[in-house]
Amino acid sequence: MKMTVMNVRRRLITGAAVAAATALGLGALSACSSADAAGGDSGKFDVVASFYPLAFLAEQIGGSYVHVTSLTQPGQEPHDLEISAKQTAQLQESDAVLYLKGLQPSVDDAVAQSEIKTKIDAASLTSEEEHGNEVGGHAAAHDTHQGEESSGKDPHIWLDPVRYAQVAKGVGAAFEKADAEHADTYKKNTDALVKKLGDLNTRYAEGLRNTKTKVFITTHAAFGYLAERYGLTEEAINGLDPESEPSAARVRDLEKMAKADGVSTVFYETLVSDKTAKTIAEDANLKTDVLDPLEGITPKSRGRDYFQVMESNLKALRSALGTK
């Protein structure tokens, strides 16, 4: 039975709709030191971010003037986040909410119902594309079973440093407007962050320019924007929903393609089971390694923050693709 990826995810999450608000409300309450401490009374600009990449932006841009609470706990799969009605109501205690519309429908619902003044949708600050489980220049050559995983709007914009920098600029501008007293600091911090992301983009572009193969296999179709940015092809075992199961035909296709394109490695991620990746790797005599979609930082992460993990991802890709 065919089903779009986004519908699969929506089914996973909407029961969820009520539970992201819970985390949200707790975050909002912890961000305020007392019941009356909404807004500026806590002494800081209180921001609720829906998950790690957005919390990281808020912290980098806000510095010491911002108190950031993330709705998604470290180690929790953000696609599955659930929040409660009570927490949706408590969301109004914060000064701003930073979220990515379409990634976590339960958060979208909570934000829509709240009267919070500053609502920053990261998806509106850059461009999103439709991606299936094959993304990049090579996709047309392996089109046999693409229909089984319908494409959907791909939310993983933070894995492309260029798009992430566009989001950073938009968040910085929103902070400047909402908390004008500290606008100069927000602008300075935003400029510094955008420069660091520009440098990261340069390292990726140079590091992936000359490789033996341009094709990589992942469990979860999170790296489409990264593949397009650097002239690679992502072949995902699952689609945009990390928990979906691939068909036997898809697995056979990937094994054939791996042989034809000189693929050496099947990548998996730390927040989702590596069982399918290991099975395919074993059957096709390939190695496995981690390519982290950076949806959260845990003790298992190869780095303590966004930049360190992105450097680890670059190293893993260079090794798997065979840097010349």
C-alpha positions as CSV (number, residue, x, y, z in Angstrom):
1,M,0.0,0.0,0.0
2,K,1.5,3.3,-1.0
3,M,1.6,6.1,1.5
4,T,3.4,9.4,1.4
5,V,6.3,9.8,3.8
6,M,4.8,12.9,5.3
7,N,1.6,11.0,6.0
8,V,3.5,8.3,7.7
9,R,5.3,10.8,9.8
10,R,2.0,12.7,10.5
11,R,0.5,9.5,11.8
12,L,3.4,8.9,14.1
13,I,3.3,12.4,15.4
14,T,-0.3,13.6,15.6
15,G,-1.2,11.5,18.5
16,A,1.8,13.3,19.4
17,A,0.2,16.6,18.8
18,V,-0.7,16.9,22.4
19,A,2.7,15.8,23.9
20,A,5.1,18.4,22.2
21,A,3.2,21.1,24.0
22,T,4.1,19.4,27.3
23,A,7.7,19.6,26.8
24,L,7.1,23.1,25.5
25,G,5.3,24.3,28.5
26,L,7.8,22.8,30.9
27,G,10.5,24.6,28.8
28,A,8.6,27.8,29.0
29,L,8.1,27.6,32.7
30,S,11.7,26.7,33.4
31,A,12.7,29.6,31.3
32,C,10.8,32.0,33.6
33,S,11.9,32.2,37.2
34,S,8.4,32.8,38.6
35,A,4.8,32.8,37.5
36,D,5.0,36.5,36.8
37,A,8.4,36.3,35.1
38,A,7.0,36.2,31.6
39,G,8.9,38.3,29.0
40,G,11.6,40.6,30.3
41,D,10.9,40.0,34.0
42,S,13.2,37.0,34.1
43,G,16.1,39.3,33.1
44,K,16.6,37.4,29.8
45,F,14.9,37.0,26.4
46,D,13.2,33.6,26.8
47,V,13.2,31.4,23.7
48,V,11.6,28.0,23.3
49,A,13.2,26.1,20.4
50,S,11.6,23.0,19.0
51,F,14.8,20.9,18.6
52,Y,18.6,21.0,18.7
53,P,19.6,22.7,15.4
54,L,17.3,25.7,16.3
55,A,18.3,25.8,20.0
56,F,21.9,25.9,18.8
57,L,21.2,28.9,16.6
58,A,19.3,30.7,19.4
59,E,22.2,30.2,21.8
60,Q,24.9,31.2,19.3
61,I,23.0,34.4,18.3
62,G,21.5,35.3,21.7
63,G,24.6,34.7,23.8
64,S,24.3,35.8,27.4
65,Y,21.1,37.8,26.8
66,V,18.9,34.8,25.8
67,H,17.6,31.8,27.8
68,V,17.0,28.9,25.5
69,T,14.8,25.8,26.2
70,S,14.6,22.9,23.7
71,L,11.4,20.9,23.4
72,T,13.2,17.8,22.2
73,Q,15.4,16.2,24.8
74,P,18.9,14.9,23.9
75,G,18.5,11.4,22.4
76,Q,14.9,11.8,21.5
77,E,13.9,11.4,17.9
78,P,12.5,14.9,17.0
79,H,10.1,13.4,14.3
80,D,8.3,11.6,17.1
81,L,8.0,14.5,19.5
82,E,4.7,14.7,21.4
83,I,3.4,17.5,23.5
84,S,0.3,18.1,25.7
85,A,-2.5,20.6,25.7
86,K,-1.4,21.9,29.1
87,Q,2.0,22.7,27.8
88,T,0.6,24.4,24.7
89,A,-1.1,26.8,27.0
90,Q,2.1,27.4,29.0
91,L,4.0,28.2,25.8
92,Q,2.8,31.7,26.1
93,E,5.1,32.3,29.1
94,S,8.1,32.6,26.7
95,D,9.1,35.7,24.6
96,A,9.7,33.8,21.4
97,V,9.3,30.4,19.8
98,L,11.7,29.1,17.1
99,Y,10.4,26.0,15.2
100,L,10.5,24.4,11.8
101,K,7.0,24.1,10.3
102,G,6.3,20.7,8.9
103,L,8.9,18.7,10.9
104,Q,6.8,18.3,14.1
105,P,3.1,18.8,13.5
106,S,2.4,18.8,17.2
107,V,4.6,21.8,17.7
108,D,3.0,23.5,14.7
109,D,-0.4,23.1,16.4
110,A,0.9,24.4,19.8
111,V,2.4,27.4,18.1
112,A,-0.7,28.2,16.1
113,Q,-2.8,28.1,19.3
114,S,-0.5,30.3,21.3
115,E,-0.6,34.0,21.5
116,I,3.1,34.4,21.8
117,K,4.2,37.6,20.0
118,T,7.4,36.4,18.3
119,K,6.9,33.2,16.3
120,I,9.9,32.3,14.1
121,D,9.4,29.6,11.5
122,A,12.8,28.5,10.2
123,A,11.2,27.0,7.1
124,S,10.1,30.4,6.0
125,L,13.7,31.8,6.2
126,T,15.1,29.6,3.4
127,S,13.8,27.4,0.6
128,E,12.6,23.8,1.1
129,E,12.4,21.2,-1.7
130,E,10.6,17.9,-2.3
131,H,12.9,15.0,-1.8
132,G,12.4,11.2,-2.0
133,N,14.8,8.5,-1.1
134,E,17.1,9.3,-4.0
135,V,18.6,12.8,-4.2
136,G,21.3,14.1,-6.5
137,G,22.6,13.8,-10.0
138,H,22.6,10.1,-10.0
139,A,18.9,9.5,-9.1
140,A,17.6,9.1,-12.6
141,A,19.8,6.2,-13.3
142,H,18.3,4.2,-10.4
143,D,14.7,5.1,-10.8
144,T,13.2,1.6,-10.7
145,H,11.4,1.7,-7.4
146,Q,11.4,5.3,-6.5
147,G,7.6,5.4,-6.4
148,E,7.4,3.2,-3.3
149,E,8.7,6.1,-1.2
150,S,6.8,9.2,-2.3
151,S,8.7,12.4,-1.9
152,G,7.7,15.0,0.6
153,K,8.9,18.5,1.7
154,D,12.4,17.8,3.1
155,P,12.8,19.6,6.5
156,H,16.6,18.9,7.0
157,I,17.8,22.3,5.9
158,W,20.4,22.6,8.7
159,L,22.6,20.0,7.1
160,D,23.3,22.4,4.3
161,P,25.5,25.1,5.8
162,V,24.4,27.7,3.2
163,R,20.7,27.2,4.0
164,Y,21.4,27.1,7.7
165,A,23.2,30.4,7.4
166,Q,20.1,31.9,5.8
167,V,18.0,30.7,8.7
168,A,20.6,32.2,11.1
169,K,20.2,35.6,9.5
170,G,16.5,35.5,9.8
171,V,16.6,34.4,13.4
172,G,19.1,37.2,14.2
173,A,16.9,39.8,12.6
174,A,13.8,38.5,14.5
175,F,15.8,38.7,17.8
176,E,17.0,42.3,17.0
177,K,13.4,43.3,16.4
178,A,11.9,41.5,19.5
179,D,14.6,42.6,21.9
180,A,15.9,45.9,20.5
181,E,17.9,46.7,23.6
182,H,20.4,44.0,22.7
183,A,20.1,44.3,18.9
184,D,23.8,45.2,18.4
185,T,25.0,42.1,20.1
186,Y,22.5,39.9,18.2
187,K,23.8,41.4,14.9
188,K,27.4,40.9,15.8
189,N,26.8,37.3,16.9
190,T,24.8,36.5,13.8
191,D,27.5,37.9,11.5
192,A,30.1,35.7,13.4
193,L,27.9,32.6,13.1
194,V,27.2,33.2,9.4
195,K,31.0,33.6,8.7
196,K,31.7,30.3,10.6
197,L,29.0,28.6,8.4
198,G,30.6,30.1,5.3
199,D,33.9,28.6,6.3
200,L,32.3,25.2,6.9
201,N,30.7,25.3,3.5
202,T,34.1,26.0,2.0
203,R,35.7,23.0,3.8
204,Y,32.9,20.7,2.6
205,A,33.1,22.0,-1.0
206,E,36.9,21.5,-1.1
207,G,36.9,18.3,0.9
208,L,34.3,16.6,-1.4
209,R,35.4,17.9,-4.7
210,N,37.7,15.0,-5.8
211,T,36.3,11.6,-4.7
212,K,36.3,8.2,-6.4
213,T,32.5,7.9,-6.1
214,K,29.8,10.5,-5.6
215,V,27.2,8.1,-4.3
216,F,26.6,7.4,-0.6
217,I,24.0,5.2,1.2
218,T,22.2,6.2,4.4
219,T,19.4,4.7,6.5
220,H,17.4,8.0,6.6
221,A,16.9,10.5,3.8
222,A,18.2,13.4,5.8
223,F,21.2,14.4,3.6
224,G,19.5,15.5,0.4
225,Y,20.4,19.2,0.7
226,L,23.9,18.3,1.6
227,A,24.2,16.0,-1.4
228,E,22.8,18.6,-3.8
229,R,25.1,21.3,-2.4
230,Y,28.3,19.3,-3.0
231,G,27.5,17.4,-6.1
232,L,26.8,14.0,-4.4
233,T,24.0,11.5,-4.7
234,E,22.2,10.3,-1.5
235,E,20.6,6.8,-1.8
236,A,18.5,6.3,1.4
237,I,17.3,2.9,2.6
238,N,14.3,4.6,4.2
239,G,12.6,7.9,3.1
240,L,12.3,11.1,5.1
241,D,10.7,9.1,8.0
242,P,13.6,7.4,9.8
243,E,11.4,4.6,11.2
244,S,9.9,3.3,7.9
245,E,10.9,-0.1,6.6
246,P,12.4,-0.5,3.1
247,S,10.9,-3.1,0.7
248,A,12.9,-6.1,-0.4
249,A,13.0,-4.6,-3.9
250,R,14.5,-1.4,-2.6
251,V,17.1,-3.4,-0.7
252,R,18.0,-5.4,-3.8
253,D,18.3,-2.2,-5.8
254,L,20.7,-0.7,-3.3
255,E,22.9,-3.7,-3.2
256,K,23.2,-3.7,-7.0
257,M,23.8,0.0,-7.1
258,A,26.5,-0.2,-4.4
259,K,28.4,-2.7,-6.5
260,A,28.0,-0.7,-9.8
261,D,29.0,2.7,-8.2
262,G,31.8,1.5,-6.0
263,V,30.1,2.3,-2.8
264,S,32.1,1.2,0.2
265,T,30.0,2.2,3.2
266,V,26.4,2.1,4.5
267,F,25.8,5.0,6.9
268,Y,23.5,4.8,9.9
269,E,22.7,7.3,12.6
270,T,22.9,7.3,16.4
271,L,19.2,8.0,17.3
272,V,17.7,5.2,15.1
273,S,18.3,1.4,15.0
274,D,21.3,0.4,12.8
275,K,19.8,-3.1,12.1
276,T,18.8,-2.5,8.5
277,A,22.1,-0.8,7.6
278,K,24.1,-3.7,9.1
279,T,22.0,-6.3,7.3
280,I,22.5,-4.5,3.9
281,A,26.2,-4.0,4.6
282,E,26.6,-7.6,5.5
283,D,24.8,-8.9,2.4
284,A,26.7,-6.6,0.0
285,N,30.0,-6.9,1.8
286,L,30.2,-3.2,2.8
287,K,31.4,-1.3,5.9
288,T,29.1,0.7,8.2
289,D,29.8,4.1,9.7
290,V,27.9,7.0,11.3
291,L,26.6,10.0,9.4
292,D,24.8,12.1,12.0
293,P,21.7,14.1,10.9
294,L,22.3,16.4,13.9
295,E,18.8,16.2,15.3
296,G,20.2,16.1,18.8
297,I,23.5,15.9,20.7
298,T,24.0,12.8,22.9
299,P,27.1,11.2,24.6
300,K,27.3,9.0,21.5
301,S,27.6,12.0,19.1
302,R,31.0,12.5,17.5
303,G,31.3,16.1,18.8
304,R,29.8,18.4,21.4
305,D,28.0,20.8,19.1
306,Y,26.8,21.4,15.5
307,F,30.2,22.4,14.1
308,Q,32.2,19.5,15.6
309,V,29.6,16.9,14.4
310,M,29.5,18.4,10.9
311,E,33.4,18.1,10.8
312,S,33.0,14.4,11.8
313,N,30.4,13.9,9.1
314,L,32.8,15.5,6.5
315,K,35.6,13.1,7.6
316,A,33.3,10.1,7.4
317,L,32.1,11.1,3.9
318,R,35.6,11.7,2.6
319,S,36.6,8.3,3.9
320,A,33.5,6.5,2.4
321,L,33.7,8.3,-1.0
322,G,37.4,7.7,-1.4
323,T,39.1,11.1,-1.4
324,K,41.6,11.4,-4.2
